[in-house]
Amino acid sequence: MSESIPFRAEVSRLLDIVVHSLYSDKEVFLRELISNASDACDKLRYEALTQPELLTDDPDFKILIALDKKARTITVADNGIGMTRDELVDNLGTIARSGTAAFLDQVGTEAKPSLGQIGQFGVGFYAAFMVAQAVEVRARKAGSAESWVWESDGRGAFSVEETDKPTRGTEVILYLKQGEDEFLDIERLRHIIHKYADHIAISVMLEGEDTPANRAGALWLRPKNEITPDQYKEFYHHVGHAFDDSVLTIHWRAEGVIEYTGLLFIPSTKPFDLFDPKRQHGVKLYVKRVFITDHADGLVPPWLRFLRGVVDSEDLPLNVSREMLQNNPMLAKIRQGVTKRILSDLAKFAADTPDSYAKFWENFGAVLKEGLYESAEYRDELAKLLRCRSTSGDGLVSLTDYRGRMKEGQESIFYLCGESIEKLQRNPHLEGFKAKGVEVLLLIDQVDDFWPTTLGEFDGKPFKSVTRAGEDLGKIATSSDTKKEDPQPAAEGMGDLIALIKLTLGDSVKDVRTSDRLTSSPVCLTSDEGDLDIHLERFLAQHNQIRTASKRILEVNPKHPLLIQMAARAKESGAADHLKDVAWLLLDQARLLDGETLSDPIAFSDRLGALLVKAV
């Protein structure tokens, strides 16, 4: 009995986008179906390592494509692992991947998404509806006696019922729309197969023919001089389920104690799951050309999870299980070799094509920086690959660039963490550094809260947050082009004012001090030596890693007009009462400038109101 099931809302919206968008490359539907069929065969080959009986009746994997011009259908069939009823519903009726709904909200049902956007979400099967008015999927799981048929016109629902498919595997039957007659031409299909599936290591057969329509060989095992750029491109699309072009192709064979071949790609766009908590990579592990797993734990470090491609080992045992892989010493050696090769090629990429590397860094720098605190053995290489924004305004700068521009007397590499470059550039902590012409790194990724303290130093110079108290800017030489006369000397009575503010604020601050870092702002908050950086502490508090925040130091600008006037009144009778609200407002101002939420906004409003009344 047929059961009708509605698509989940995001799938229905996605199908609407696919069906009603105009694509210049409709032929990619066949590439995606062949790629899915290839994956199904790979999965069964792996299962058969421990259950050889699954292949008894049909040991040779193949993908068969058939045309029926009269019925206007294209069938893509494989003898791979197949699907159960629940797998049909889960795989074709839902998209169980985080981020899909957000993607759809972004593009909207009226927008025309690019192929790259669609590709990021692994929804290639739905490309079938670009050319088909209806799709039927018949599947029988390997080792099961049951078979099922899934049907849909892509408009809002699908049906599933039991059927009588005699063999294992999956058949996808496309009922073509009017106007798509080009795909009923056998030579057109042959061209598409040769273009997109020549690299697939499984034979793609056209019905009625005895020889494969593709070369059916493992591309990564061919000599590099025999592989064209287009073949690399299509293999990347296949193995990465991607539509963009890779920015870097890394193909090598490691020989010696451990032998393996790697063919890895770096995407030009961010994969949709780049920041998924699972942090899974996209590198497939093969052993002697037999697919083992998509996500081998330990094959590449999590901070290289943007990689797509294949690693094929000659030394791992063919019957290795996913559980055995977790603590396999040979896999650890492969991981080390792969990581070193990737870092080496990235260093060359950065040196040879800095503009292209800058685009790579914008996409994946936040991920790569995770290695600075996770993998001590690679910190030196990663530090040289690091790129940051800075107050120089010269785009991305390397630590080597920064080190070469350090001022005479400058003993530290200064940085400031925050939420956006725009906010950081206006942060009062930078005023003194800008006045001295001292460059400060501006860091806005969450990982930036951790790696500077973990890395510790670069080329002998320690990292130091500009929010730390006690930095003596007086030791640093002032550039001739930034040297200015002090607008006015510090006011007399500043010591009395500092004492008054300390008394007024009490335990709300750790200390009150004059500052040499401020030039135009009246106040700022700093952390004492030994305390956590302000931004890092706030991040940890938001994630319940600490319960009690450290008390901060309030630094005041002794040359600011407001502080000068306050100092002049500090010795007058009743000064404490008169300046009390101003002192609290200065603290609130410093907190707001640092991005804090005021704990008592009502008191702030009352003080501000009272002060405005006096002013008016």
C-alpha positions as CSV (number, residue, x, y, z in Angstrom):
1,M,0.0,0.0,0.0
2,S,1.4,3.4,-1.0
3,E,2.0,5.9,1.8
4,S,2.1,9.6,1.0
5,I,4.5,11.7,3.2
6,P,5.0,15.5,3.0
7,F,8.4,16.9,2.5
8,R,9.9,18.7,5.4
9,A,9.4,22.4,5.0
10,E,13.0,23.2,4.1
11,V,13.1,20.4,1.4
12,S,9.9,21.7,-0.2
13,R,11.4,25.2,-0.4
14,L,14.7,23.9,-1.8
15,L,12.9,21.9,-4.5
16,D,10.9,25.1,-5.4
17,I,14.2,26.9,-5.8
18,V,15.7,24.2,-7.9
19,V,12.7,23.7,-10.2
20,H,12.1,27.4,-10.8
21,S,15.6,28.6,-11.2
22,L,17.3,28.7,-14.6
23,Y,20.6,26.9,-14.8
24,S,23.1,27.0,-17.7
25,D,24.4,23.5,-16.8
26,K,21.4,21.3,-16.4
27,E,23.5,18.3,-17.4
28,V,25.0,18.3,-13.9
29,F,22.0,16.3,-12.8
30,L,23.6,13.2,-14.4
31,R,26.9,13.8,-12.7
32,E,25.2,13.9,-9.3
33,L,23.3,10.7,-9.9
34,I,26.4,8.9,-11.1
35,S,28.3,10.2,-8.1
36,N,25.7,9.0,-5.7
37,A,25.7,5.6,-7.4
38,S,29.5,5.4,-7.1
39,D,29.3,6.1,-3.4
40,A,26.7,3.4,-3.0
41,C,29.0,0.9,-4.6
42,D,32.0,2.0,-2.5
43,K,29.9,1.6,0.7
44,L,28.9,-2.0,-0.2
45,R,32.5,-2.9,-1.1
46,Y,33.5,-1.9,2.4
47,E,30.7,-3.8,4.0
48,A,31.6,-6.9,2.0
49,L,35.0,-7.0,3.7
50,T,33.3,-8.5,6.7
51,Q,30.2,-9.8,5.0
52,P,31.4,-11.3,1.7
53,E,28.1,-13.0,1.2
54,L,26.6,-9.7,0.3
55,L,28.4,-9.9,-3.1
56,T,27.8,-13.6,-3.8
57,D,25.1,-13.1,-6.5
58,D,26.7,-10.1,-8.2
59,P,30.4,-9.4,-7.4
60,D,31.2,-6.9,-10.1
61,F,30.2,-3.4,-9.4
62,K,28.8,-1.3,-12.2
63,I,26.5,1.7,-13.0
64,L,24.0,1.2,-15.8
65,I,22.3,4.1,-17.7
66,A,19.3,3.3,-19.8
67,L,17.1,5.4,-22.1
68,D,13.4,4.8,-23.1
69,K,12.6,7.4,-25.7
70,K,9.0,6.3,-25.9
71,A,8.4,6.6,-22.2
72,R,10.7,9.7,-22.1
73,T,12.7,8.2,-19.2
74,I,16.4,8.0,-18.1
75,T,17.3,5.3,-15.6
76,V,20.5,5.4,-13.5
77,A,21.0,2.0,-11.8
78,D,23.7,0.6,-9.6
79,N,24.3,-2.6,-7.7
80,G,25.6,-0.9,-4.6
81,I,24.4,-1.0,-1.0
82,G,20.8,0.0,-1.7
83,M,18.4,1.5,0.8
84,T,15.8,0.4,3.2
85,R,12.4,2.1,3.5
86,D,13.6,4.3,6.4
87,E,16.7,5.3,4.5
88,L,14.7,6.3,1.5
89,V,12.5,8.5,3.7
90,D,15.5,10.0,5.6
91,N,17.8,10.5,2.6
92,L,15.3,11.7,0.0
93,G,12.6,13.2,2.2
94,T,14.6,15.3,4.6
95,I,17.9,17.1,4.6
96,A,19.4,16.2,7.9
97,R,22.2,18.7,7.8
98,S,22.5,21.8,9.9
99,G,22.5,25.1,8.1
100,T,20.1,24.2,5.3
101,A,17.2,26.2,6.8
102,A,19.6,29.2,7.2
103,F,20.7,28.9,3.6
104,L,17.1,28.9,2.4
105,D,16.3,31.9,4.5
106,Q,19.2,33.7,3.0
107,V,18.5,33.1,-0.7
108,G,14.7,33.1,-0.4
109,T,12.3,31.4,-2.8
110,E,12.6,34.2,-5.3
111,A,16.4,34.2,-5.5
112,K,18.5,32.4,-8.0
113,P,21.2,30.5,-6.1
114,S,24.5,29.6,-7.7
115,L,25.5,26.1,-8.4
116,G,28.2,26.6,-5.8
117,Q,25.6,27.4,-3.1
118,I,23.5,24.3,-3.9
119,G,26.6,22.2,-3.9
120,Q,27.6,23.3,-0.4
121,F,24.6,21.6,1.0
122,G,25.0,18.2,-0.6
123,V,21.6,18.2,-2.3
124,G,22.7,17.0,-5.7
125,F,19.9,14.4,-5.9
126,Y,17.4,17.2,-6.1
127,A,19.0,18.5,-9.3
128,A,17.1,15.7,-11.0
129,F,14.0,17.9,-10.8
130,M,15.6,20.4,-13.1
131,V,14.9,18.1,-16.0
132,A,12.3,15.7,-14.6
133,Q,8.6,16.2,-14.0
134,A,8.7,13.2,-11.7
135,V,11.3,10.9,-10.2
136,E,11.0,7.3,-9.1
137,V,13.6,5.6,-6.9
138,R,13.5,1.8,-6.5
139,A,15.8,0.4,-3.9
140,R,16.7,-2.9,-2.2
141,K,19.2,-3.0,0.6
142,A,22.1,-5.5,0.2
143,G,21.3,-8.6,2.3
144,S,17.6,-7.7,2.5
145,A,14.6,-9.4,0.9
146,E,12.5,-6.3,1.0
147,S,12.5,-3.6,-1.7
148,W,10.8,-0.2,-1.9
149,V,9.8,2.5,-4.4
150,W,9.9,6.2,-3.6
151,E,8.0,8.5,-6.0
152,S,7.6,12.3,-6.2
153,D,6.8,15.1,-8.6
154,G,8.8,17.5,-6.4
155,R,5.8,19.6,-5.5
156,G,5.3,19.0,-1.8
157,A,5.0,15.3,-1.0
158,F,6.4,11.9,-1.9
159,S,5.1,8.3,-1.6
160,V,6.7,5.1,-0.5
161,E,5.5,1.6,-1.0
162,E,6.8,-1.9,-1.2
163,T,7.8,-3.2,-4.6
164,D,9.4,-6.3,-6.2
165,K,12.9,-5.3,-7.2
166,P,14.7,-8.6,-7.7
167,T,18.3,-7.4,-7.1
168,R,20.2,-5.3,-4.7
169,G,21.0,-1.6,-5.4
170,T,19.2,1.5,-6.5
171,E,17.5,2.6,-9.6
172,V,16.7,6.3,-10.2
173,I,14.1,6.8,-13.0
174,L,13.6,10.3,-14.3
175,Y,10.4,11.1,-16.3
176,L,11.7,14.0,-18.4
177,K,9.8,17.3,-18.8
178,Q,8.8,18.5,-22.2
179,G,11.6,20.5,-23.8
180,E,14.4,18.3,-22.3
181,D,14.7,16.0,-25.4
182,E,18.5,16.5,-25.6
183,F,18.9,14.1,-22.8
184,L,17.2,11.3,-24.8
185,D,20.1,11.3,-27.2
186,I,22.6,8.5,-26.4
187,E,25.5,10.5,-27.7
188,R,24.6,13.5,-25.5
189,L,24.7,11.2,-22.4
190,R,28.0,9.6,-23.6
191,H,29.5,13.1,-23.7
192,I,28.3,14.0,-20.2
193,I,29.6,10.7,-18.8
194,H,33.0,11.2,-20.4
195,K,33.1,14.8,-19.1
196,Y,32.1,14.2,-15.6
197,A,32.6,10.5,-14.7
198,D,35.8,9.4,-16.5
199,H,37.6,9.4,-13.2
200,I,35.2,7.2,-11.3
201,A,36.7,3.9,-10.4
202,I,33.5,2.0,-11.3
203,S,32.3,1.2,-14.9
204,V,29.5,3.4,-16.2
205,M,27.7,1.4,-18.9
206,L,25.2,2.5,-21.4
207,E,22.5,0.0,-21.9
208,G,23.2,-2.3,-24.8
209,E,26.9,-1.6,-25.0
210,D,29.7,-4.0,-23.9
211,T,32.4,-1.5,-23.1
212,P,32.3,1.2,-20.3
213,A,31.6,4.8,-21.3
214,N,34.3,5.9,-18.8
215,R,37.9,4.9,-18.1
216,A,36.8,3.4,-14.8
217,G,40.2,3.9,-13.1
218,A,41.3,5.5,-9.9
219,L,42.4,9.0,-10.9
220,W,44.7,9.4,-8.0
221,L,46.9,6.5,-9.1
222,R,47.6,7.9,-12.5
223,P,50.8,9.8,-13.1
224,K,50.3,13.6,-12.8
225,N,51.5,14.3,-16.3
226,E,48.6,12.1,-17.6
227,I,45.9,14.1,-15.8
228,T,44.4,17.2,-17.4
229,P,43.2,20.2,-15.3
230,D,39.6,19.3,-16.3
231,Q,40.0,15.8,-15.0
232,Y,41.3,17.1,-11.7
233,K,38.4,19.6,-11.6
234,E,35.7,16.9,-12.2
235,F,37.3,14.5,-9.7
236,Y,37.1,17.3,-7.1
237,H,33.4,17.9,-7.9
238,H,32.9,14.1,-7.5
239,V,34.8,13.5,-4.3
240,G,33.9,16.8,-2.7
241,H,30.2,16.8,-3.9
242,A,31.1,20.4,-4.9
243,F,30.3,22.8,-7.7
244,D,33.0,25.4,-7.1
245,D,36.6,25.2,-8.4
246,S,39.4,24.2,-6.0
247,V,42.0,26.8,-5.3
248,L,44.8,24.3,-4.7
249,T,45.3,20.7,-5.9
250,I,47.8,18.6,-4.0
251,H,48.7,15.3,-5.6
252,W,51.6,13.2,-4.4
253,R,52.8,9.7,-3.7
254,A,54.7,8.9,-0.4
255,E,57.2,6.1,-0.6
256,G,59.4,4.6,2.1
257,V,58.4,3.0,5.4
258,I,54.7,3.9,4.8
259,E,53.4,4.1,1.3
260,Y,50.3,6.0,0.3
261,T,48.9,8.3,-2.4
262,G,47.1,11.6,-1.7
263,L,45.0,13.6,-4.0
264,L,43.6,16.5,-2.0
265,F,41.8,19.8,-2.8
266,I,41.3,23.1,-1.1
267,P,37.8,24.5,-2.0
268,S,37.3,28.1,-3.1
269,T,34.2,28.4,-1.0
270,K,33.4,27.5,2.6
271,P,31.8,24.0,3.0
272,F,28.4,24.4,4.7
273,D,29.5,22.3,7.7
274,L,32.9,24.0,8.3
275,F,31.9,25.0,11.8
276,D,29.8,22.0,12.7
277,P,30.7,20.9,16.2
278,K,31.7,17.4,14.9
279,R,34.5,19.0,13.0
280,Q,34.6,16.2,10.4
281,H,36.9,16.4,7.5
282,G,36.0,15.5,3.9
283,V,38.9,13.1,3.0
284,K,38.0,9.6,1.9
285,L,40.3,6.8,3.1
286,Y,41.0,3.9,0.7
287,V,43.2,0.9,1.2
288,K,44.6,-0.6,-2.0
289,R,41.8,1.2,-3.9
290,V,39.1,-0.2,-1.6
291,F,36.9,2.5,0.0
292,I,37.0,2.3,3.8
293,T,35.4,5.4,5.2
294,D,34.5,9.0,4.5
295,H,35.6,10.4,7.9
296,A,38.5,8.4,9.3
297,D,39.2,9.8,12.8
298,G,42.9,10.7,12.9
299,L,43.5,10.8,9.1
300,V,43.8,14.6,9.1
301,P,43.7,17.0,12.1
302,P,40.4,18.8,12.7
303,W,41.9,22.1,11.8
304,L,42.4,20.9,8.2
305,R,38.8,19.8,7.9
306,F,38.2,22.0,4.8
307,L,40.2,19.5,2.8
308,R,38.4,17.3,0.2
309,G,39.9,14.3,-1.6
310,V,41.3,10.9,-1.2
311,V,44.2,9.1,0.6
312,D,44.9,5.6,-0.5
313,S,47.2,3.5,1.7
314,E,49.2,0.4,0.6
315,D,50.1,-0.5,4.2
316,L,46.9,-0.5,6.2
317,P,45.3,-3.9,6.4
318,L,42.5,-4.3,3.9
319,N,40.1,-5.5,6.6
320,V,40.8,-2.6,8.9
321,S,37.7,-1.5,10.8
322,R,36.7,2.0,11.7
323,E,37.3,1.2,15.4
324,M,40.8,-0.1,14.7
325,L,41.6,3.1,12.8
326,Q,41.3,5.2,15.9
327,N,44.5,4.0,17.5
328,N,46.4,2.7,14.4
329,P,50.1,3.7,14.5
330,M,50.3,3.5,10.7
331,L,47.4,5.9,10.3
332,A,49.2,8.3,12.7
333,K,52.2,8.3,10.4
334,I,50.0,8.9,7.4
335,R,48.4,11.8,9.2
336,Q,51.8,13.3,10.0
337,G,52.9,13.0,6.4
338,V,49.7,14.5,5.0
339,T,49.7,17.4,7.5
340,K,53.4,18.3,6.7
341,R,52.7,18.1,3.0
342,I,49.6,20.4,3.2
343,L,51.4,23.0,5.4
344,S,54.4,22.9,3.0
345,D,52.2,23.5,0.0
346,L,50.3,26.2,1.8
347,A,53.5,28.0,2.5
348,K,54.5,27.8,-1.1
349,F,51.0,29.0,-2.1
350,A,51.3,32.0,0.2
351,A,54.7,32.9,-1.2
352,D,53.9,32.5,-4.9
353,T,50.3,33.9,-5.0
354,P,49.7,36.2,-2.0
355,D,46.4,37.5,-3.4
356,S,44.9,34.1,-3.9
357,Y,46.3,33.0,-0.5
358,A,44.5,36.0,1.1
359,K,41.2,34.8,-0.3
360,F,42.0,31.3,1.1
361,W,42.7,32.8,4.5
362,E,39.5,34.8,4.5
363,N,37.6,31.4,4.0
364,F,39.7,29.1,6.2
365,G,42.0,31.1,8.4
366,A,39.7,30.8,11.4
367,V,39.9,27.0,11.1
368,L,43.6,26.8,10.5
369,K,44.3,28.9,13.6
370,E,42.8,26.2,15.7
371,G,46.0,24.3,15.1
372,L,48.0,26.9,17.0
373,Y,46.6,25.7,20.3
374,E,45.7,22.2,19.4
375,S,48.9,20.9,17.7
376,A,52.1,22.1,19.4
377,E,54.3,20.2,16.9
378,Y,53.0,22.4,14.0
379,R,52.9,25.8,15.7
380,D,56.0,27.2,14.0
381,E,54.7,26.3,10.5
382,L,51.2,27.6,11.3
383,A,52.6,30.9,12.8
384,K,54.3,31.6,9.4
385,L,51.0,31.0,7.6
386,L,49.0,33.2,9.9
387,R,47.5,36.4,8.5
388,C,45.8,39.2,10.4
389,R,44.2,42.6,10.0
390,S,46.0,45.4,11.7
391,T,45.9,49.1,12.4
392,S,48.3,49.5,9.4
393,G,45.3,49.3,7.1
394,D,47.4,47.3,4.6
395,G,45.0,44.4,4.3
396,L,46.2,41.1,5.7
397,V,49.6,41.1,7.3
398,S,51.9,38.2,8.3
399,L,53.7,38.0,11.6
400,T,56.9,38.3,9.7
401,D,55.6,41.6,8.2
402,Y,54.6,42.8,11.6
403,R,57.9,41.8,13.2
404,G,59.8,43.8,10.5
405,R,57.8,46.9,11.2
406,M,58.2,47.0,15.0
407,K,59.2,50.3,16.5
408,E,62.5,51.0,18.3
409,G,62.0,50.1,21.9
410,Q,58.9,47.9,21.2
411,E,59.3,44.6,23.0
412,S,55.9,43.0,22.3
413,I,53.6,42.0,19.4
414,F,50.5,43.9,20.4
415,Y,46.9,42.7,19.6
416,L,43.3,43.5,20.4
417,C,40.4,41.1,20.3
418,G,36.8,42.1,19.5
419,E,33.7,41.4,17.5
420,S,34.4,43.4,14.3
421,I,37.2,45.3,12.7
422,E,35.1,48.5,12.6
423,K,34.5,48.4,16.4
424,L,38.1,47.6,17.1
425,Q,39.4,50.5,15.1
426,R,37.4,52.9,17.3
427,N,38.5,51.2,20.5
428,P,40.1,53.7,23.0
429,H,42.8,51.2,23.9
430,L,44.4,51.9,20.5
431,E,44.7,55.6,20.9
432,G,48.2,55.7,22.4
433,F,49.5,53.1,20.1
434,K,48.2,55.0,17.0
435,A,49.8,58.2,18.4
436,K,53.1,56.4,18.6
437,G,52.7,54.8,15.2
438,V,52.7,51.3,16.8
439,E,51.0,48.6,14.8
440,V,48.4,46.5,16.6
441,L,46.9,43.2,15.3
442,L,43.1,43.3,15.1
443,L,41.6,39.9,15.9
444,I,37.9,39.1,15.5
445,D,37.6,35.3,15.3
446,Q,36.6,33.4,18.5
447,V,39.8,31.3,18.2
448,D,41.8,34.5,18.5
449,D,41.0,34.7,22.2
450,F,43.2,31.6,22.7
451,W,46.0,31.2,20.3
452,P,48.2,34.3,21.2
453,T,48.7,33.1,24.8
454,T,49.2,29.5,23.6
455,L,51.7,30.5,20.9
456,G,53.4,32.8,23.4
457,E,55.9,34.5,21.1
458,F,57.0,34.9,17.5
459,D,60.6,35.4,16.5
460,G,61.5,36.2,20.1
461,K,58.8,38.7,20.7
462,P,55.9,37.9,23.1
463,F,52.3,38.6,22.3
464,K,50.6,41.1,24.5
465,S,47.0,42.3,24.5
466,V,46.7,46.1,24.5
467,T,44.0,45.7,27.2
468,R,46.7,44.8,29.7
469,A,47.7,47.4,32.2
470,G,51.3,48.6,32.7
471,E,52.5,48.8,29.1
472,D,55.1,51.5,29.1
473,L,54.5,53.3,25.8
474,G,57.2,55.8,26.8
475,K,59.9,53.2,25.9
476,I,58.8,53.2,22.2
477,A,60.1,55.7,19.8
478,T,57.6,58.1,18.3
479,S,57.6,58.3,14.5
480,S,58.5,61.7,13.0
481,D,55.2,61.8,11.1
482,T,53.1,61.1,14.2
483,K,55.1,63.3,16.6
484,K,52.8,66.0,18.1
485,E,52.9,68.5,20.8
486,D,50.9,67.6,23.8
487,P,47.7,69.6,23.6
488,Q,48.0,70.5,27.3
489,P,49.8,69.3,30.3
490,A,48.3,67.1,32.9
491,A,46.2,69.1,35.4
492,E,47.2,69.8,38.9
493,G,45.2,68.0,41.5
494,M,45.0,64.8,39.4
495,G,46.3,62.8,42.4
496,D,43.4,64.1,44.5
497,L,40.9,63.2,41.8
498,I,42.3,59.7,41.5
499,A,41.9,59.2,45.2
500,L,38.4,60.5,45.1
501,I,37.4,58.2,42.2
502,K,38.9,55.2,44.0
503,L,36.9,56.1,47.1
504,T,33.7,56.5,45.2
505,L,33.9,53.3,43.1
506,G,35.2,51.2,45.9
507,D,35.3,47.5,45.1
508,S,33.8,48.0,41.7
509,V,37.3,48.4,40.3
510,K,40.6,46.9,41.1
511,D,42.4,50.2,40.9
512,V,42.2,53.7,39.3
513,R,45.3,54.9,37.5
514,T,46.4,57.6,35.0
515,S,47.0,56.3,31.5
516,D,49.5,57.0,28.7
517,R,47.5,54.9,26.2
518,L,44.6,57.4,25.9
519,T,44.8,60.5,23.7
520,S,41.1,61.5,23.0
521,S,38.9,59.3,25.2
522,P,38.6,60.1,28.9
523,V,38.7,56.5,30.3
524,C,39.2,52.8,29.5
525,L,39.2,49.5,31.4
526,T,42.3,47.3,31.5
527,S,43.2,44.0,32.9
528,D,46.1,43.7,35.3
529,E,49.2,41.7,34.6
530,G,48.4,38.0,35.4
531,D,44.6,38.5,34.8
532,L,42.8,37.1,31.8
533,D,42.4,39.4,28.7
534,I,39.1,41.3,29.0
535,H,37.6,39.8,25.8
536,L,38.7,36.3,26.6
537,E,37.2,36.5,30.1
538,R,33.9,37.7,28.7
539,F,33.9,34.8,26.2
540,L,34.6,32.2,28.9
541,A,31.9,33.7,31.1
542,Q,29.3,33.5,28.2
543,H,30.1,29.8,28.0
544,N,29.9,29.2,31.7
545,Q,33.6,28.4,32.0
546,I,34.1,31.0,34.8
547,R,31.6,32.3,37.3
548,T,33.3,35.4,38.8
549,A,34.8,38.1,36.5
550,S,38.0,39.7,37.5
551,K,37.9,43.3,38.7
552,R,39.3,45.7,36.2
553,I,41.6,48.7,36.4
554,L,40.0,52.1,35.4
555,E,42.6,54.1,33.5
556,V,41.9,57.8,33.2
557,N,43.3,60.3,30.6
558,P,44.9,63.1,32.7
559,K,45.0,65.4,29.7
560,H,41.3,65.1,28.8
561,P,39.3,68.3,29.3
562,L,36.7,66.5,31.5
563,L,39.4,65.0,33.8
564,I,41.2,68.4,34.0
565,Q,38.0,70.1,35.1
566,M,37.2,67.3,37.6
567,A,40.8,67.6,39.0
568,A,40.3,71.4,39.4
569,R,37.2,70.7,41.6
570,A,38.6,67.7,43.5
571,K,39.9,69.9,46.4
572,E,36.8,72.0,46.7
573,S,34.4,71.5,49.6
574,G,31.8,68.9,48.8
575,A,33.7,67.7,45.8
576,A,32.9,64.0,46.6
577,D,29.2,64.6,46.4
578,H,29.4,66.7,43.3
579,L,31.7,64.4,41.4
580,K,30.2,61.1,42.6
581,D,27.8,60.7,39.7
582,V,30.4,61.7,37.1
583,A,32.8,59.1,38.5
584,W,30.2,56.3,38.1
585,L,29.3,57.6,34.6
586,L,32.9,57.4,33.6
587,L,33.0,53.7,34.7
588,D,29.8,53.0,32.9
589,Q,31.2,54.7,29.8
590,A,34.3,52.5,29.9
591,R,32.2,49.4,30.3
592,L,30.1,50.3,27.3
593,L,33.1,51.0,25.1
594,D,34.4,47.6,26.0
595,G,31.2,46.0,24.9
596,E,29.8,45.1,28.3
597,T,26.2,45.1,29.2
598,L,25.5,47.4,32.2
599,S,24.4,45.5,35.2
600,D,22.2,48.4,36.4
601,P,20.9,50.5,33.5
602,I,18.4,52.2,35.7
603,A,21.1,53.6,37.9
604,F,23.0,54.7,34.8
605,S,19.9,56.5,33.5
606,D,19.3,58.2,36.8
607,R,22.9,59.5,37.1
608,L,22.8,60.7,33.5
609,G,19.5,62.4,34.0
610,A,20.7,64.2,37.2
611,L,23.9,65.3,35.4
612,L,22.0,66.7,32.5
613,V,19.7,68.7,34.8
614,K,22.8,70.3,36.4
615,A,24.3,71.0,33.0
616,V,21.1,72.6,31.6
